[in-house]
Amino acid sequence: MNSKNRKSNTQIFYASITAFFAWFAIIFQFYLTKGSIANFFSYFTILSNLLIALSLTFSIFLPKTKIGEFFSSLSVQTAISLYIFIVALVYNTVLRGILIVTGWRLIADNILHVLNPVLYILYWLRYSEKEKLSWKDGVYWAIFPFFYLIYSLIRGVITNWYPYPFLNVVQIGYKTVLMNVGVMIIVFFIIGLLLIILNNKLKKNNDSQDI
């Protein structure tokens, strides 16, 4: 495993490729989108891909800045892995097919929901400096999606626009939406715990190899 202060050429190359696809997908999707800027940045998919782009850009190319140090943190990188994993999981099991997209939109959709999640999670597995994480980290990671969901509901009441069908209180009602929100937070926490267990196992294996 690489030291915290030194990154291999392979890591820099892989991070650059992943960051490129993240930035490209966001910009390309923005170009294709006809809605408002506020709506565009109200999708959890866009926010998660933006976190990938910012994380790799700063941690690889500006690691000594405060933002670079923040995004170099294992906890932050694991949180981003959690968010983008949920993006891929929800889109490919629940949302895919609800809105039929073709042409360039289909390409952008698959980069955002399939390619970028795979690239970043593989980056986390291979290159994130493994340190011991605790279950409390999983609680902290759930704060961002919790406030995102609350924001989406409040903004939806004001604008009558919801980013995802399972949050649309006009169509499915508050009871169902609140149940969906509760389930989503639980899923975030459970998968976060699984990532913590995996991380700690990888750290233990790495430590045993160093002996």
BAPAGU-349887 format. One record per residue: residue number from 1; residue in one letter; x, y, z of N, C-alpha, C, O in turn. Coordinates in steps of 0.1 Angstrom, whole numbers. Example, Ala and Ser with C-alpha at 12.3 -4.5 7.8 and 13.67 -1.06 7.14 Angstrom:
<recs>
REC 1 a 132 -57 78 123 -45 78 132 -33 78 142 -33 85 .
REC 2 s 128 -22 71 137 -11 71 129 0 79 134 11 80 .
</recs>
This chain:
<recs>
REC 1 m 9 -12 0 0 0 0 9 12 0 19 13 6 .
REC 2 n 4 23 -7 12 35 -8 12 42 5 2 41 13 .
REC 3 s 22 50 8 22 58 20 13 70 18 9 73 7 .
REC 4 k 9 76 29 0 88 28 6 99 21 -1 107 15 .
REC 5 n 19 101 21 25 112 16 30 110 1 36 119 -5 .
REC 6 r 28 98 -4 33 95 -17 23 87 -25 17 78 -19 .
REC 7 k 20 91 -37 11 84 -45 18 79 -58 26 86 -64 .
REC 8 s 15 66 -61 22 60 -72 16 66 -85 6 72 -86 .
REC 9 n 24 64 -96 20 69 -109 7 62 -113 -2 68 -120 .
REC 10 t 6 49 -110 -6 42 -113 -19 48 -106 -29 49 -112 .
REC 11 q -17 51 -93 -28 57 -86 -32 71 -92 -44 73 -94 .
REC 12 i -22 79 -95 -25 92 -101 -32 90 -115 -41 98 -118 .
REC 13 f -28 81 -123 -34 78 -136 -48 74 -134 -57 79 -141 .
REC 14 y -50 64 -125 -64 59 -123 -73 70 -118 -85 71 -122 .
REC 15 a -68 77 -108 -76 88 -102 -79 99 -113 -90 104 -113 .
REC 16 s -70 101 -122 -72 111 -132 -83 107 -142 -92 115 -146 .
REC 17 i -83 94 -145 -93 88 -154 -107 89 -148 -116 93 -154 .
REC 18 t -107 85 -135 -120 85 -128 -125 100 -126 -137 102 -128 .
REC 19 a -116 109 -123 -121 123 -122 -125 128 -135 -135 136 -136 .
REC 20 f -118 125 -146 -122 129 -159 -137 125 -162 -145 133 -167 .
REC 21 f -140 112 -160 -153 107 -163 -164 114 -154 -175 116 -159 .
REC 22 a -160 116 -142 -170 123 -133 -173 137 -137 -184 141 -139 .
REC 23 w -162 145 -140 -164 159 -145 -171 158 -159 -181 166 -161 .
REC 24 f -167 150 -168 -173 149 -181 -188 146 -180 -196 152 -187 .
REC 25 a -192 136 -172 -206 132 -171 -214 143 -165 -226 145 -170 .
REC 26 i -209 150 -155 -217 161 -149 -219 173 -159 -230 177 -161 .
REC 27 i -208 176 -166 -209 187 -176 -218 183 -188 -226 191 -193 .
REC 28 f -216 171 -192 -224 166 -204 -239 165 -200 -247 169 -208 .
REC 29 q -242 160 -188 -256 159 -184 -262 173 -182 -273 175 -186 .
REC 30 f -254 182 -177 -259 196 -176 -262 202 -190 -272 209 -191 .
REC 31 y -254 199 -199 -256 204 -213 -269 198 -219 -276 205 -226 .
REC 32 l -272 185 -215 -284 179 -221 -296 182 -213 -307 180 -219 .
REC 33 t -295 187 -201 -306 190 -193 -313 203 -197 -307 213 -199 .
REC 34 k -326 203 -197 -334 215 -201 -340 222 -189 -346 233 -190 .
REC 35 g -340 215 -177 -346 221 -165 -337 232 -160 -327 236 -165 .
REC 36 s -341 237 -148 -333 247 -141 -320 242 -135 -319 230 -133 .
REC 37 i -311 251 -132 -298 248 -126 -301 242 -112 -295 232 -108 .
REC 38 a -311 248 -105 -314 244 -91 -319 229 -91 -315 221 -83 .
REC 39 n -327 226 -101 -332 212 -102 -321 203 -105 -320 192 -100 .
REC 40 f -312 207 -114 -301 198 -118 -292 194 -106 -289 183 -104 .
REC 41 f -289 204 -98 -281 201 -86 -289 196 -74 -284 195 -63 .
REC 42 s -302 193 -76 -310 187 -66 -311 172 -67 -318 166 -60 .
REC 43 y -304 167 -77 -303 152 -79 -292 147 -70 -281 151 -71 .
REC 44 f -295 136 -62 -284 130 -54 -274 124 -63 -262 124 -59 .
REC 45 t -277 120 -75 -268 114 -85 -257 125 -88 -245 122 -88 .
REC 46 i -262 137 -91 -253 147 -95 -244 151 -84 -232 153 -86 .
REC 47 l -249 152 -72 -242 156 -60 -231 146 -57 -220 149 -54 .
REC 48 s -235 133 -58 -225 122 -56 -214 122 -66 -202 120 -62 .
REC 49 n -217 124 -78 -207 124 -89 -198 136 -87 -186 136 -90 .
REC 50 l -204 147 -83 -196 159 -80 -186 157 -69 -175 162 -69 .
REC 51 l -191 150 -59 -182 146 -48 -170 138 -53 -159 140 -48 .
REC 52 i -173 129 -62 -162 121 -68 -152 130 -75 -140 129 -73 .
REC 53 a -157 139 -83 -148 148 -91 -140 156 -82 -128 158 -84 .
REC 54 l -146 163 -72 -139 171 -63 -129 164 -54 -118 168 -52 .
REC 55 s -133 152 -49 -125 144 -41 -112 140 -48 -101 142 -42 .
REC 56 l -113 135 -60 -101 130 -67 -92 142 -72 -80 142 -71 .
REC 57 t -99 153 -76 -92 164 -81 -83 170 -70 -71 173 -72 .
REC 58 f -89 172 -58 -82 179 -47 -72 169 -40 -61 173 -37 .
REC 59 s -76 157 -38 -68 148 -30 -55 143 -38 -45 140 -33 .
REC 60 i -57 143 -52 -45 139 -60 -37 151 -64 -24 150 -64 .
REC 61 f -43 162 -69 -36 173 -74 -33 184 -65 -24 192 -67 .
REC 62 l -41 185 -54 -39 196 -44 -40 190 -30 -48 195 -22 .
REC 63 p -32 180 -27 -33 173 -15 -30 181 -2 -34 177 9 .
REC 64 k -21 191 -4 -17 198 8 -26 210 11 -24 217 22 .
REC 65 t -36 213 3 -46 223 7 -55 217 17 -56 205 19 .
REC 66 k -63 226 24 -72 221 34 -83 212 28 -87 202 34 .
REC 67 i -88 216 16 -98 208 9 -92 195 5 -98 184 6 .
REC 68 g -79 195 0 -72 183 -4 -71 173 8 -73 161 6 .
REC 69 e -67 179 20 -66 170 32 -79 164 36 -80 153 40 .
REC 70 f -90 173 34 -103 168 38 -107 156 29 -112 146 34 .
REC 71 f -105 158 16 -109 147 6 -100 135 6 -103 125 1 .
REC 72 s -88 137 12 -79 126 14 -82 117 25 -77 106 27 .
REC 73 s -91 121 34 -95 114 46 -102 101 42 -110 101 33 .
REC 74 l -98 90 48 -104 77 46 -119 78 48 -127 72 41 .
REC 75 s -123 84 59 -138 85 63 -145 92 52 -156 88 48 .
REC 76 v -140 103 46 -147 111 36 -147 102 23 -158 102 17 .
REC 77 q -137 95 19 -136 87 7 -146 75 9 -152 71 -1 .
REC 78 t -147 70 21 -156 59 23 -171 64 22 -179 57 17 .
REC 79 a -173 76 27 -187 81 26 -191 83 12 -202 81 8 .
REC 80 i -181 88 4 -184 90 -11 -187 77 -17 -196 76 -26 .
REC 81 s -179 67 -14 -181 53 -19 -195 49 -16 -202 42 -24 .
REC 82 l -200 51 -3 -213 48 1 -224 55 -7 -233 49 -12 .
REC 83 y -222 68 -9 -232 76 -16 -233 71 -31 -244 69 -36 .
REC 84 i -222 69 -37 -222 65 -51 -227 51 -53 -233 47 -63 .
REC 85 f -224 42 -43 -230 29 -44 -245 29 -43 -252 22 -50 .
REC 86 i -250 37 -34 -265 38 -33 -271 44 -46 -281 39 -50 .
REC 87 v -264 53 -52 -268 59 -65 -270 48 -75 -280 46 -82 .
REC 88 a -260 39 -76 -260 28 -86 -271 18 -82 -278 13 -91 .
REC 89 l -272 15 -69 -281 5 -65 -296 9 -67 -303 2 -73 .
REC 90 v -299 21 -63 -313 26 -65 -316 28 -80 -327 24 -84 .
REC 91 y -307 34 -87 -310 36 -101 -312 23 -109 -322 21 -116 .
REC 92 n -303 13 -107 -303 1 -115 -313 -9 -110 -317 -19 -117 .
REC 93 t -319 -8 -98 -329 -17 -93 -343 -11 -92 -352 -19 -93 .
REC 94 v -344 2 -91 -357 8 -89 -360 18 -101 -371 17 -106 .
REC 95 l -351 26 -104 -354 37 -113 -352 34 -128 -358 40 -137 .
REC 96 r -343 25 -131 -340 22 -145 -353 17 -152 -359 8 -148 .
REC 97 g -356 23 -163 -368 19 -171 -380 28 -168 -389 28 -176 .
REC 98 i -380 35 -156 -392 44 -154 -392 55 -163 -402 59 -169 .
REC 99 l -380 61 -165 -378 72 -175 -370 66 -187 -358 64 -185 .
REC 100 i -376 65 -198 -369 59 -210 -360 70 -216 -365 81 -220 .
REC 101 v -347 68 -216 -338 77 -223 -330 70 -234 -328 58 -233 .
REC 102 t -327 78 -244 -320 72 -256 -309 81 -260 -307 92 -255 .
REC 103 g -301 77 -269 -291 85 -275 -280 90 -265 -276 82 -257 .
REC 104 w -277 103 -266 -267 108 -257 -271 108 -242 -262 106 -234 .
REC 105 r -284 109 -240 -288 109 -226 -286 95 -220 -283 94 -208 .
REC 106 l -288 84 -228 -285 71 -223 -270 69 -220 -267 63 -210 .
REC 107 i -262 75 -228 -247 74 -225 -244 81 -212 -237 76 -203 .
REC 108 a -249 94 -211 -247 101 -199 -252 94 -186 -245 94 -176 .
REC 109 d -264 89 -187 -270 81 -176 -262 70 -172 -260 68 -160 .
REC 110 n -256 62 -181 -248 50 -177 -235 54 -172 -229 47 -163 .
REC 111 i -229 65 -176 -217 70 -170 -219 74 -156 -211 71 -147 .
REC 112 l -230 81 -153 -233 86 -140 -237 75 -130 -233 76 -119 .
REC 113 h -244 65 -135 -250 55 -126 -243 42 -126 -246 33 -118 .
REC 114 v -234 40 -136 -228 26 -137 -213 28 -137 -206 23 -128 .
REC 115 l -207 35 -147 -193 36 -148 -186 43 -137 -177 37 -131 .
REC 116 n -191 55 -133 -185 62 -123 -185 55 -109 -176 55 -102 .
REC 117 p -197 49 -105 -197 42 -93 -187 30 -93 -180 28 -82 .
REC 118 v -186 23 -103 -176 12 -104 -162 17 -103 -154 12 -95 .
REC 119 l -159 28 -110 -145 33 -110 -141 38 -96 -130 36 -92 .
REC 120 y -150 46 -90 -147 51 -77 -146 41 -66 -137 41 -58 .
REC 121 i -155 32 -66 -155 21 -56 -142 13 -57 -136 9 -47 .
REC 122 l -138 10 -69 -125 3 -72 -114 11 -67 -104 6 -61 .
REC 123 y -114 24 -69 -104 33 -64 -103 32 -49 -92 31 -43 .
REC 124 w -115 33 -42 -115 32 -28 -109 19 -23 -101 19 -13 .
REC 125 l -113 8 -29 -108 -5 -25 -93 -6 -27 -86 -11 -18 .
REC 126 r -87 -1 -38 -73 -3 -41 -64 8 -35 -53 5 -30 .
REC 127 y -68 20 -35 -59 31 -32 -62 39 -19 -53 46 -14 .
REC 128 s -74 38 -13 -76 46 -1 -68 39 10 -67 27 12 .
REC 129 e -61 48 18 -52 43 28 -61 38 40 -67 46 46 .
REC 130 k -60 25 42 -70 19 51 -65 21 66 -54 19 70 .
REC 131 e -75 27 73 -73 29 88 -86 23 94 -96 21 88 .
REC 132 k -85 21 107 -97 15 114 -108 26 115 -106 37 119 .
REC 133 l -120 21 111 -132 29 112 -141 23 122 -141 11 125 .
REC 134 s -150 31 128 -160 26 138 -174 28 133 -176 35 123 .
REC 135 w -183 22 140 -197 23 136 -202 38 136 -212 41 130 .
REC 136 k -196 46 145 -200 60 146 -198 67 132 -205 76 129 .
REC 137 d -188 63 125 -186 69 111 -198 67 103 -202 76 95 .
REC 138 g -204 55 104 -216 52 96 -228 62 100 -236 66 91 .
REC 139 v -228 66 112 -239 75 117 -236 89 110 -245 95 105 .
REC 140 y -223 93 110 -220 106 104 -223 106 89 -227 116 84 .
REC 141 w -220 95 83 -222 95 68 -237 96 65 -240 100 54 .
REC 142 a -245 91 74 -260 92 71 -266 106 72 -277 108 68 .
REC 143 i -258 115 78 -263 128 80 -266 136 67 -276 142 65 .
REC 144 f -256 135 58 -258 141 45 -270 137 37 -278 145 33 .
REC 145 p -272 123 35 -284 119 28 -297 122 35 -307 125 29 .
REC 146 f -296 123 49 -308 126 57 -312 140 54 -324 143 51 .
REC 147 f -303 150 54 -306 164 52 -309 166 37 -317 175 33 .
REC 148 y -304 158 28 -307 159 14 -322 155 12 -329 162 5 .
REC 149 l -326 144 18 -340 140 17 -350 150 23 -360 153 17 .
REC 150 i -346 156 34 -354 166 40 -355 179 31 -366 184 29 .
REC 151 y -343 182 26 -343 194 16 -352 191 4 -359 200 0 .
REC 152 s -351 179 -1 -359 176 -13 -374 177 -10 -382 181 -19 .
REC 153 l -378 173 2 -393 173 5 -397 188 7 -408 192 3 .
REC 154 i -389 196 14 -392 210 16 -393 218 3 -402 225 1 .
REC 155 r -382 215 -5 -382 222 -18 -393 218 -27 -398 226 -35 .
REC 156 g -397 205 -26 -408 200 -34 -421 207 -31 -429 209 -40 .
REC 157 v -423 209 -18 -435 216 -14 -436 230 -20 -446 235 -24 .
REC 158 i -424 237 -20 -423 251 -26 -424 251 -41 -431 260 -46 .
REC 159 t -417 242 -47 -416 242 -62 -426 233 -69 -427 234 -81 .
REC 160 n -431 223 -62 -440 213 -68 -431 204 -77 -437 199 -87 .
REC 161 w -419 202 -74 -410 194 -82 -402 185 -73 -396 190 -63 .
REC 162 y -401 172 -76 -394 163 -68 -384 155 -77 -387 152 -88 .
REC 163 p -371 153 -72 -361 147 -81 -363 133 -84 -359 128 -94 .
REC 164 y -371 125 -75 -373 111 -77 -387 107 -74 -393 113 -65 .
REC 165 p -392 97 -81 -406 93 -79 -410 89 -64 -421 91 -60 .
REC 166 f -400 83 -57 -403 78 -44 -403 89 -34 -406 87 -22 .
REC 167 l -400 102 -38 -401 113 -29 -413 122 -33 -415 133 -27 .
REC 168 n -420 119 -43 -431 127 -49 -444 126 -40 -452 116 -42 .
REC 169 v -446 135 -31 -457 134 -22 -470 137 -29 -481 132 -24 .
REC 170 v -470 144 -40 -482 147 -48 -488 134 -53 -500 132 -53 .
REC 171 q -479 125 -58 -483 113 -65 -485 101 -55 -495 93 -57 .
REC 172 i -477 100 -45 -478 88 -36 -481 91 -21 -484 82 -14 .
REC 173 g -482 104 -18 -486 108 -4 -475 108 6 -465 102 4 .
REC 174 y -477 116 17 -467 118 27 -464 105 34 -452 102 37 .
REC 175 k -474 97 37 -471 84 45 -461 75 37 -452 70 43 .
REC 176 t -464 73 24 -455 65 17 -441 71 15 -431 64 16 .
REC 177 v -441 84 13 -428 91 11 -420 90 24 -408 88 24 .
REC 178 l -426 93 36 -419 92 48 -414 78 51 -403 76 57 .
REC 179 m -422 68 47 -417 54 48 -405 52 40 -395 45 44 .
REC 180 n -405 57 27 -394 56 18 -381 63 24 -370 57 23 .
REC 181 v -383 75 30 -372 82 36 -366 74 47 -354 72 48 .
REC 182 g -374 68 56 -370 60 67 -362 48 62 -351 44 67 .
REC 183 v -367 41 51 -360 29 46 -347 33 40 -337 26 41 .
REC 184 m -347 45 33 -334 49 27 -323 52 37 -312 48 35 .
REC 185 i -327 59 48 -317 62 58 -312 49 65 -300 48 67 .
REC 186 i -321 39 67 -316 26 72 -307 19 62 -297 13 67 .
REC 187 v -310 20 49 -301 13 39 -288 20 39 -278 13 38 .
REC 188 f -288 33 40 -275 41 40 -266 36 52 -255 33 51 .
REC 189 f -273 35 64 -266 31 76 -261 17 75 -249 14 79 .
REC 190 i -269 7 70 -265 -7 69 -254 -9 60 -244 -15 63 .
REC 191 i -255 -3 48 -244 -4 38 -231 3 43 -220 -2 40 .
REC 192 g -233 14 50 -222 21 56 -214 11 66 -202 11 66 .
REC 193 l -222 4 74 -216 -5 83 -209 -17 76 -198 -21 80 .
REC 194 l -214 -21 65 -208 -32 57 -195 -26 51 -185 -34 51 .
REC 195 l -194 -14 47 -182 -8 42 -172 -7 53 -160 -9 51 .
REC 196 i -176 -3 65 -167 -3 76 -161 -16 79 -149 -17 82 .
REC 197 i -169 -27 79 -164 -40 82 -154 -44 71 -144 -50 74 .
REC 198 l -158 -41 59 -149 -45 48 -136 -37 49 -125 -43 47 .
REC 199 n -136 -24 52 -124 -16 53 -115 -22 64 -103 -23 63 .
REC 200 n -121 -25 76 -113 -29 87 -107 -43 84 -96 -46 89 .
REC 201 k -114 -51 77 -109 -64 73 -97 -62 63 -87 -69 65 .
REC 202 l -98 -53 54 -87 -50 45 -75 -44 52 -64 -48 49 .
REC 203 k -78 -36 62 -67 -30 70 -60 -41 78 -47 -42 79 .
REC 204 k -67 -51 83 -62 -62 91 -53 -70 82 -42 -75 86 .
REC 205 n -58 -73 70 -50 -81 60 -37 -74 56 -27 -80 55 .
REC 206 n -38 -61 54 -26 -53 50 -16 -53 62 -4 -54 59 .
REC 207 d -21 -52 74 -12 -52 86 -5 -65 87 7 -65 90 .
REC 208 s -12 -76 85 -6 -89 86 5 -91 75 14 -99 77 .
REC 209 q 3 -85 63 12 -87 53 25 -79 55 36 -82 50 .
REC 210 d 24 -68 63 35 -59 66 44 -65 77 55 -61 79 .
REC 211 i 39 -75 84 46 -81 95 58 -89 90 65 -95 98 .
</recs>
